Amino acid sequence: MTGGDTQTLVNDSSGAVPVIVKSQPQTQIEMQTQPAAANPFQSKEERGKALRQVIAAFIANLGTVNTGLVFGFSAVVLPQLKQEDSIIQIDENQASWIASLSSASTPIGCILGGFMMDRFGRKKTLLLTEIPLILGWLLISIATDVRMIYGGRLLMGFGSGMVGAPARVYTSEVTQPHLRGMLGALASVGISFGVLFQYTIGSYRSWQFLSAISTLIPTAALLLMCLMPETPNYYVSRAKPEKAAKSLSQLRGSKYNIQREVDHLQSFAQKAQLNAKKASFRETLKAVLSPAALKPFTILVIYFMMYQFSGVNTITFYAVQVFKVSGTTWDSNTCAIFMGVVRLLFTIVGCIAMRRCGRRPLTFISSIGCGVSMVCLGIYLQYKYYLDRHDPPLPAQYRWFPVACIFSFTMCCCVGYLVVPWVMIGELYPQKVRGLVGGMTTFAAHTFVFVVVKTYPMLAHILEQHGTFILYGVISLAGTIFYYIYLPETKGKTLQEIEDYFSGRTTTLKTKKQASNFNININAASNEQTLTVEKEKLLLA
């Protein structure tokens, strides 16, 4: 190093790196630093084949379509089972169990899926998840009493829980950052498509036929997933770089710099102290309780609680019933179908917006939009409840309003609530425990689904319909405060940058102003003396 050169330490994703800074003839010294954790895969010339990544993500998320089938099933089937000519007669209590039982077994599948994903790999786990889904649909299609329907719903919920985290983690690990946000949201598109499928077919065909045809989705997912590679991240975590390179060649194309990405994954794995040996229980517990895992876990669990108690799945699971309660003059099944179309379209809009707008703005749209829609629906139902018991009743020309509220609610929840937290499951957690903590998160999420779906009839009895929806709206609006304070923006960030941020190693997820203030506060004391000495050297030179 010459007399006019200075050496400083710059933090990047690999730690402190010495950087040579050439002195300038100006009197004011300009400190040049490398950006923290620069993303090596963002430039267009470094991007792999997008189509291959899209296909891999699409096949991985076919299983999530089944989750939509499970969600939408009760909305159209419960009215059929309550008819007098139904071969299986049910009451209100049995109906609530049919609607909610799938969510009761889903958390168990979430934990098992997370464990299997880290133990056996993402691909094998996705293959195994389809078996209980196929068996569950077949059991319901031949059901002769309500207990067989209960059993089928439990099996389907178990399979849906197993597929949730592996599908999202697989997608996040086989795609590059510029595609990850959009493709990570495919799971939400799959769920919305499944809901629409059930609303449409179930409005015109029997529940037995609906159950039988629903087996086609998990069967297709099982066959197509056999053709897909395991993720390169999983191979690297098992010290198999050759297989990781082979996987990347299938996912990126032959012209892509495969070895460069393998080296990057290995470097990060070494930094995170990943190796082929199985971690002990104590090491795993320490990793789970580390800030890199515990902080994002807490944020996402509260996120899921807020959004579930905004009434999203109450509307989904009881769609036909809710439209009937609203008093609209339109056919309830037709309204449910149109709501399914709106849900699918706006989920796609949310996926596209995820790439352009980021996670935080879409979350605010959902929390505020859903909150206002639910409060307005509750106020309308309270007004209707009062007028229906007096003379004159509510005029028919105003009965479009509740449908508009429900559709507005659906639009808002699809662009944020139904996309953002599920994508973040595959983004926020450190690779060492990504599967386990991802399973724990989906466990919590589906536990909230069960509680909300099961308690809706009880709340509707205690608070009346209007009070229940107003409560949902207030919870959604209150969630906006939490999201504003704690929810990070991960748009365009690599998984390594996100892990470094929650570990406290970098500030890459903060705004430039926050990052600047952080660096000044941390480094001012240690750098002050060094900078003074270097200035004197430069002036003497």
N, C-alpha and C positions, 0 to 999 in steps of 0.2 A: 504494500500500500504506500503510495506516495505521500509527501508531506502535506499536500493539499486535499487529501481524501480523508473522509471520516467514516467510522464504522458504528452502526447502531443496530439494535435488536428490534426485529419486527415480528409480531405474532401472526402466524397463519395457522391453518388447520393442523399442521405438523408440529407446532410449537414455536419457540423463539429461533429465528434464523438470522444470521448476520448478513446485512445488506450494505454494499459499498455505495456511498453517496458522494458523487463528484462535487467538489467545491466550485462555486460560481464566482465570477468576478464582481457581482453585485455586493453591496454592503450588507444587504439583508439576507440572512441565510435561509434557504428554502429546504426544509426537511422533506425528502422524498421517501415514501414508504410503499410497500406492496399492499394491495387490498387483502383484508383477512379472508382466508379460506376461499380464494378465487375459484370460481366454478370452472373446471377444465372441460366441461362438455356443453358449454352454452353457444359457442360460435358455430355458425351454420356448417362450416367445413368439417367440424368435429362431430356432427350429428350422424347417427346411424339411420338405417332404413326405417322410416316412420310406419310404413304399412305393416312390417313384421311385428313391431311393438303393439300396434293397434289390434292385430289379429290375436296375439298372445293375451292381451288384456281382455279382449272380448270373450274369448273362450274361458278364461279364468273366472269371468263374472257371469257366465251362464247359470251357475249354481245360485247366484243371488236372485235370478228371475224367480226361482222357486220360493224365495222369501216373500216376494210380492204375491205369489199364488197363495201362500199361507195367510198373508195379511188380508187379501181380498175375499177369501173363501167364505168367511162367516157373514159378510155383509149381504151376500146374495142367497146363501144357503139357509140361514136362520128363518127368513120369511117362508121358505118352502117347507121346512120342518115343522113350522107352526100351523100349517094348513091342516084342515080336518081330514083330508084324504091322504095325508102323508103316512108312509108305512112305519115311520118312527115318529112318535108324538113327543114333543118336548115342552117344558114350561120355561118361565123366565130364568129361573136359577140354572137349569140345564143349558139354556142358551148362553148365559154368561160364561159358563165353564167351557163350552165349545169354542167360544170366541177367544178366551184367555189361556186355555191349557197349552197351546203351542208356545206361548211366551213363558210358561212355567218351566218347560224343559229346555228352552233355548239357552238360558244361562249355563246349564250343565254342559251343553255342547260347546259353548264358548270357551270354557276352561279347558275341556278336553282337546278342542281344536287348536288352542294356543300351545298346549303341551306337545301335541303330536307334530305341530308345525316346526318346532325347534328340535324335536327328537328325530323325526323321520323325513323332514323336508316339506316344502310347500306343496310340491306336485303330488306326492303320495297322499298327503292329507286331503287335498282337493278331490282326489279319486275316491277316498274312503267315505267322504261326506255324502256322496250321492246315494249310497246304499240305504240308509234309513229313510231318505226322502222317497225313494222308489217304493219301499215297503209300506211306508205310511199312506201314500196315495192309494196303493192297491188295497190296503185294509179298509179304508173308508169306502172305496168303490163297491165292495162286497158286503158292507155293514148291514146287519139285520136288527141291531139295537144300538142305543146311544153309547154303550160302553165301548163298542168297536170304533165308533167315531172318536171317543175320547182317546183310545189307544193310538189311532192314526194321527190325531193332532199332536200327541206327545212325541211320536216318532218324527213327524215333520218339523216340529219345533226343535228337537234335538239336532237334526240334520242342518237346519237353518243356522243354529248357533255354531256348529262346527265349521260351516262354510264362510261365515262372515269375515273373520280376521284373516284366514289364509288367502282368500280371494283378494282382499285389499293389500295385504303385504306382498303377495305375489306380483300384483300390478305395480306397486311402487318400486319393487326391486328389478323388474324387467324393463322398465321404461326410464327414459332420461328426463331430467328436470323440466325441459321445455314442453314435454307431453304429460308429465306425471299428474299434474292437477286435473287436466281434462279427462284423462283415461282413468284416473283414480275415482272419478265420479261415475264411472260406468256402472258400479254396483248400485248406485241410487237410480240410474236409468233402468237397470234390470228390474229392480223392485217395483218401480212405477209401471213398467210394461206388464209385469206379472199381475199387479192389481187390476189394470185395465183389462187384461185377458179374462180374469175371473168375473169382473163386472159384466163384460159383454156376453161371454158364453153362458154364465150362470143366469142371465136374465131370460134366456130362451131355451135352455136345456136343463135336464134334471141334475141334481147334485151327484147322482151316481155316475152319469156320463162325464160331468165336469171333473170328478176325481180321477176317472180312468184316463182321460186325455191329458191330465196334468202330469202323468208319469213320463210323458215324452220329453219334457225339459230336463229333468235330472238324468235321464237315460242318454240324451244327446251330450250333456256335459261330461258324463263319464267316458264316452267313446272318444270325444274330441280332445279331452285333456290328456289322453294317452299319447297324443302326437306332439305335445308341448315339452320343452326342456325344463329342467329344474333351474331355479334362479342362480345367477352367478354369485350373488351375495352369500347364499347358503353354502355353495361349494367352497368359497374362500374361507368362510367361518369354520369349515371342516378341513382346512389345509389341502384343498384339491384345486390348485390353480389351473391345471390342465383341463379339467372338466369345466371350470368357470370360463376358460377361453373358448371351449367348444360351444358352451351355452350362448356366449356373447356372439359367436359367429352366426348362430341361428337367429339371434334377435336383432343384430345390427347390420349384418351383411359383410361380404368379403372385403370391401374397400375401406371399411372402418378400422381405425387404429385400436385393435382389440387388446393388444398387450399393454397399451397405455392405461386403459381402464382397469385391467386386471392388476397392474402395478399399483394404481391408485387405491383400489379396494384392499389390496394386501397391506399397503402402507397404513391405511386407516385401521385395519384389523389389528395390526401390531401396536398401533398407538392406543387402541382400546383394550389391549391385552387379550385379544381373542386367539384361541388356538384350538387344535383338534381334540384336546382332552376335555372330557365331560366335567363341567363345573360342579363343585360340591354344593350341598344345600346352603351352606353358610355363604359361599361366594354368590350364589344366585340371589339369596335374600339381601345381601349387601348391595347387589346391582339393582334390585327392585326398589330398595329404599334409598338409593342414591338420588340426588337432585335431578339428574338427567332423566330419570324415569318417574320419580314421585311428583315432581312439579307438573309435567304435562298430563300425568294420570289424574291429578286432582282437578286440573282445568277441564279436561274432557268429561270427567264424571259429572261435574256440576253443569257443564254444557248440556249433556244428555238429559239430566234431570229437568232442567229448565225447559228444554224443547219438548220433552215427552209430556210434561204437565201443562203445556200450552194447548193440548187437545189434538195433536196431529193424528195419533192412532185411534183416538175415539171416533173421529170423523171417518177414518179408513175402515175400521172394523165394524162400525155400525152405520155405514153410509145410508143404506136404504131406510133404516129406522129414523135416522136424523132428518132426512128429507121429509118423511111422513110427519114427524113431530113439528117441523117448521110450518106446516099448514099450506105449503105451496100447492097450487092447482095442477102443477105438472106431474107427470108420472114419475114416481120415485126411482124406479129402475132406470128409466131414461136419464134422469138427472145424475144417477150414479155413474152411468157410462160416460156421459159428457164430463163429469168430474175426473174420471179416469183418464180421458183424453187430455184434459187440461193439465193433469198431474204429469203425464208423460212428456208433453211438449215443454212444460216449464222446467222439468228436471233436465231435459236436454239443454235448455237455455242456461240453466245453472251450471252445467258442465262446461259450456262454452265461456260463460262469464267467469268461471273459476280461473281460467287462464289469463283473462284480461283484467279482471277487477280485484282478484285476491280474495282471501278468506274473510277478513273483517267486514268489508262493505256488504258482502252478501249476507253475512250473519245479521247485521243491523237491519237490512231490508226485511228479513224473516221475523226478527224479534218485534220490531215495531209494527210491521204490516199484519202479522198474525195476531198480535195483541189488540190492535184497533178493530180488526175484523171480528174477533171473538166477543169483544165488549159490545160492538154494534149488534151482533146477532143476539146476545143475551138481552140487551135493552129492547130489541124488537119482540123477542119471545115474551118478555115481561109485559110489554104493552098489549101483545096479542092475548096473553093469558088473562089480563084484566078485562079487555073488551069482549072476549068470547063469553064472559059470564055476565055481561050487561047488554043492554040494547042501545044502539045497534052494534052488531059484531064488527070486526075488522073488515073493511071493504076488500073485495077480491083483487082490485087493481094494485094493492100494495103487497100482495103475497109473493112478488118477484124478489123482494128485498132480501129475505133470508138466503135464497139461492145465490144472489150476488155476493152476500157476505161469505158463504161457504166457498164459492169459487175464488173470491179474492184471497181468502185464507189459504186455499190450496196453491194458488200462484206464488204467494209470498213464501210459504214454507218450503216449496220445491227448490227455489233458487238458493236457499241457504241451509235451513235446518236439515233437509233430506240429503244434502250433499257434503257440506263442509265438515261436520264432525267425523263422518265415516272416512273421508279422505285423510283426515288428520290422524286417524288410527295408524295408518301406514307411514306417516311422516314424522310424528313427534317423538317416538320412542327409540332408545338406543338399540343397535342391532343385536347386542348380546342378549337382551330380554324382550326383543320386539314381539316375538310370538306370544310369550307368556303374558306380558302386560297388555298386549293387544287383546288377548282372550279375556283378561280381567275386565277390560274396558267394555267389550261387547257383553260380558256377563252383567255388568251394571246397567248397561243400556237396555237390555231385554228384560231385566228385572223391573225397570221402570215401566216398560211396555206392559208387562203383566199387571202391575199395580194399577196403572191408569185404565186399562181395558176392563179389568175385573171390578174396579170401584166405580166406574161410570154409572151403572144402574143404581147403586147405592147413593151416590152424590145427587143423581137426578131425583131420587126420592126425598132426600133430606133438604137439598137446596132448590129443588125444582129445576127444570131445564134451563131457565134463564140464569139462575144463580150459578149453575155449574159452568156455563160458557163464560160468564163474566169472570169467574174465578180463574179459568184457563187464560183469559186475556190479560188479567192483571199479572199473573206469573210470567207470561211472555214479555210483557213490558218491563217488569222488574229485572228480567235477565239481561236486558240491554245494558244496564249499568255494569253488571259483572263482565260482559264481553268487552266493553269499552276499556276496562281497567286491566284485565288479565289475558285476554286472548291475543296471542302473537300473530304476526303476519308471516306466513311461510312461502308465499308466492315466489317462485324462481329460486328457492334455496335448495341446496343439496341436502341429502339426509345427514351427511357428516356435519354440515354447517349448523343444522338444527340441533343435533346432539351436542355439539360444542357450545351452543348458546345456552341450553338448559344446564349444562355442566359448569357454566360460568367461565369457560375458557375464551369465549369471544363474545362480541356484541353485535354480530352480523344481522340479527333479526330486529335490532333497534333502528330507529331513524338515524340519519347522519348526525343530527344535532345531539341526540342521546349518546350515540357512540363516541362523538367527539368529547363530550363532557366526561364520559366514563374514562376514556383514555387519559384525559388531563388530570383527573382526580387520582388515578392509580399510578401514573408514571411521573407526575410532576416532581415529587420528592426525590425519586431515584435518578431522574434525568437532569435535574437542575445543575448539579455540580459537573456532570459530564459535558453538558452543553456549554457551560462557562469555559471549561478547559479547552474544548474544541474551537470555540470562538477565538480564544487567545492564540491558539496554534495557527488558525487561518489568517489572523491579522499579522502575525509574525512572518508567515510564509509570503 
